[in-house]
Amino acid sequence: MAAPTDELHALHTFAVELAGAAMRTITASRPEPATAGTKADAADWVTPFDREVERHTRDEIARRFPSHRVVGEEYGGTDGDGFTWYVDPIDGTTNFVHGLPWSSYSLAGFDSDGVAVGVVADPARGEVFSAVRGGGAFIDGRPVGCRSAGSLAGEVLLTEWSKNRPWPGMFAVLTEVSDRFAATRIMGSCALALASVGAGRAAAALLPGRYNLWDVAAGALIAREGGALVYARDGASGGVPEDGILAATRGVAKEVWRLWRAAE
């Protein structure tokens, strides 16, 4: 069942606390390629700090909410069918390993009505983006919202590779965006890209490639609660699309979605 409003706000506070703990661990860490490992391939990095952050998140959830389920990038899912948390301890591990300041911690909580609370922490900037369903988006507790762009001209569109490969139609879309005098940036964290839209730092985030729910769920909620529209491949979405997602300010959302569909 859907969590009541007062419970959602308590879960939001709890998630922000976990994000703060994750940031402290990440900022105190000094990884490097020589001491990190890989998983599926040489570009799929993992560090001891990914695992440390996820273990702490799981331990705290089990302590405070023993009936809740957890699904994470490093340790998979626990049993249960109630409230579920999706955690990516470090989204952008490649950047983290190489010392590039664009990675994030992402945590989203789902009830029967979908994603209910979400946090995305940016350790490099010491910021926590957060949102609670129906309650708005925040950075460090301060309300934030989307840009008021009416066109792509002069704006920024964020995107990501699809597992280090271009997604179908990628170069056609980027060319169209450039022709509209907008800039495209590929930074390395899906969660932070989506959250940046909700905070008014980019007009759109387009992620048609491969990703997991823990990569996008929190960022999608932050974008939506900040006033963005969320689209799936087949049109506007009220949930978290799992096979391609666009979050964009209302003035450019349909334009970017049409570019995406036309290029596929």
C-alpha positions in Angstrom: 0.0 0.0 0.0 1.0 3.6 -0.4 2.8 5.2 2.5 0.9 8.0 4.3 2.3 11.6 4.0 3.8 11.8 7.5 5.6 8.5 6.9 7.0 9.7 3.6 8.4 12.8 5.2 10.1 10.6 7.9 11.5 8.3 5.2 12.8 11.4 3.3 14.6 12.6 6.4 16.1 9.1 6.8 17.2 9.0 3.2 18.9 12.4 3.5 20.8 11.1 6.6 22.0 8.1 4.6 23.1 10.4 1.8 25.1 12.4 4.3 26.9 9.3 5.6 27.6 8.2 2.1 29.2 11.5 1.2 31.4 11.4 4.2 32.7 8.0 3.2 33.2 8.9 -0.4 34.9 12.3 0.2 37.3 10.6 2.7 38.3 8.0 0.1 41.2 8.2 -2.3 40.7 5.5 -5.0 43.0 4.9 -8.0 42.9 2.5 -10.9 45.8 0.4 -9.5 43.8 -0.5 -6.4 40.3 -0.7 -7.8 38.7 -3.7 -9.5 36.4 -4.4 -12.4 33.2 -6.5 -12.8 31.7 -7.2 -16.3 34.5 -5.7 -18.3 37.5 -3.3 -18.0 35.3 -0.2 -18.0 33.0 -1.5 -15.3 34.9 -0.3 -12.2 34.2 -1.1 -8.6 36.0 0.0 -5.4 36.0 -1.1 -1.8 34.2 2.2 -1.1 31.2 1.3 -3.3 30.8 -1.8 -1.2 31.3 0.0 2.1 28.7 2.6 1.3 26.1 0.1 0.2 26.7 -2.1 3.3 26.2 0.9 5.5 23.0 1.8 3.7 21.7 -1.8 4.0 22.6 -2.0 7.7 20.8 1.2 8.6 17.7 0.2 6.6 17.6 -3.2 8.3 18.1 -1.5 11.7 15.4 1.1 11.3 13.0 -0.7 9.0 13.5 -4.4 9.2 10.5 -5.2 7.0 11.8 -3.1 4.1 13.5 -4.7 1.0 16.8 -3.4 -0.4 18.0 -3.8 -4.0 21.5 -2.5 -4.7 24.1 -2.6 -7.4 26.8 -4.4 -5.4 24.8 -7.0 -3.4 21.6 -7.6 -5.3 18.2 -7.8 -3.6 16.8 -9.0 -0.3 13.6 -10.9 0.3 10.3 -9.1 0.7 7.4 -7.5 -1.2 6.8 -4.3 0.8 8.5 -0.9 0.7 11.7 -1.3 -1.4 14.9 0.8 -1.6 17.1 0.9 -4.7 20.6 2.0 -4.0 23.6 2.8 -6.2 26.4 3.5 -3.7 28.6 5.4 -6.3 27.0 6.2 -9.7 29.9 7.3 -11.8 32.6 5.0 -10.4 34.8 5.5 -13.4 35.0 9.2 -12.6 35.5 8.4 -8.9 38.4 6.1 -9.6 40.1 8.6 -11.9 39.6 11.6 -9.6 37.1 13.4 -11.8 34.6 15.3 -9.6 31.3 14.0 -11.0 29.8 11.0 -9.3 26.9 10.5 -6.9 25.2 8.4 -4.3 21.6 7.5 -5.3 18.8 6.1 -3.1 15.1 5.8 -4.0 12.3 4.3 -1.9 9.2 2.7 -3.6 5.8 1.9 -2.2 2.8 0.5 -4.1 2.3 3.9 -5.9 5.8 4.0 -7.2 8.9 6.0 -6.3 8.1 7.9 -3.1 11.3 9.4 -1.8 14.7 9.9 -3.4 18.1 11.4 -2.7 21.1 12.0 -4.9 24.3 13.1 -3.1 27.1 15.0 -5.0 30.2 14.4 -2.8 32.4 16.8 -4.9 30.1 19.7 -4.2 28.9 18.6 -0.8 25.3 18.8 -1.8 22.3 16.5 -1.3 19.5 16.7 -3.8 16.3 15.2 -2.5 12.5 14.9 -3.1 9.4 13.4 -1.6 6.4 12.6 -3.7 4.0 15.5 -3.7 6.3 17.5 -1.5 8.8 19.2 -3.9 12.5 19.0 -4.6 15.4 20.3 -2.5 19.1 20.8 -2.3 20.3 20.6 1.3 16.7 21.3 2.4 16.3 24.4 0.2 13.5 24.2 -2.3 14.6 24.1 -5.9 12.9 23.9 -9.3 13.3 23.6 -13.0 14.5 26.3 -15.4 11.8 28.3 -17.3 13.3 27.7 -20.7 10.9 28.0 -23.6 13.3 26.6 -26.2 16.6 24.8 -26.4 18.6 27.8 -27.5 21.3 28.6 -25.0 20.4 25.7 -22.8 22.2 22.5 -21.7 21.1 18.9 -22.4 22.7 16.2 -20.4 23.0 12.6 -21.7 25.1 9.5 -21.1 26.7 6.7 -23.1 25.0 3.3 -23.1 27.6 1.1 -21.4 30.4 3.1 -23.0 28.7 2.9 -26.4 26.5 5.4 -28.3 22.8 4.8 -28.0 20.7 4.4 -31.2 20.3 7.8 -32.9 22.7 9.5 -30.4 24.7 11.5 -32.9 21.7 12.6 -34.9 20.1 13.9 -31.7 23.2 15.7 -30.6 23.6 17.3 -34.0 20.0 18.5 -33.9 20.5 19.9 -30.4 23.7 21.8 -31.6 21.8 23.2 -34.6 19.4 24.7 -32.0 22.3 26.5 -30.4 22.2 24.3 -27.3 25.0 22.5 -25.6 25.3 18.8 -24.8 27.3 17.5 -21.9 28.2 13.8 -21.1 29.3 13.9 -17.4 29.2 10.3 -16.2 26.3 9.9 -13.7 22.7 9.3 -14.7 21.4 10.1 -11.2 23.2 13.5 -11.1 22.1 14.4 -14.6 18.4 13.9 -13.8 18.7 15.6 -10.5 20.3 18.6 -12.2 17.2 19.1 -14.3 15.0 19.3 -11.2 17.4 21.8 -9.7 17.4 24.1 -12.7 21.0 23.4 -13.8 20.1 21.8 -17.1 17.1 22.1 -19.3 16.9 18.3 -20.0 18.5 14.9 -19.4 18.0 12.3 -22.1 19.1 8.7 -21.2 17.9 6.3 -23.9 20.7 3.8 -23.3 21.2 0.9 -20.8 20.8 1.6 -17.1 19.4 0.1 -14.0 16.5 1.3 -11.8 18.9 2.3 -9.0 20.7 4.6 -11.6 17.6 6.7 -12.4 14.7 6.4 -9.9 15.9 9.0 -7.3 16.9 11.4 -10.0 13.7 11.0 -11.9 11.6 11.8 -8.8 13.8 14.9 -8.0 13.3 16.1 -11.6 9.6 15.6 -11.5 9.1 17.2 -8.1 11.2 20.1 -9.4 8.6 20.6 -12.1 10.1 18.6 -15.0 8.1 16.4 -17.3 9.2 12.8 -17.6 8.9 10.9 -20.9 9.4 7.3 -21.9 10.0 6.2 -25.5 6.2 6.2 -26.2 5.3 9.5 -24.5 4.8 11.2 -21.2 5.3 8.9 -18.1 4.0 9.1 -14.6 6.5 6.5 -13.4 10.2 5.7 -13.9 10.7 4.3 -17.4 13.2 1.4 -17.5 14.0 1.4 -21.3 14.9 5.0 -21.9 14.0 8.2 -20.0 13.8 11.9 -20.7 13.4 14.5 -17.9 13.0 18.1 -19.1 11.6 21.5 -18.3 8.1 21.9 -19.7 9.1 24.3 -22.4 11.5 21.9 -24.1 10.3 18.4 -23.1 8.2 17.7 -26.2 10.8 19.1 -28.5 13.5 16.9 -27.1 11.2 13.8 -27.0 10.4 14.3 -30.7 14.1 14.6 -31.6 14.8 11.3 -29.7 12.0 9.4 -31.4 12.8 10.8 -34.9 16.4 9.6 -34.6 15.7 6.0 -33.6 
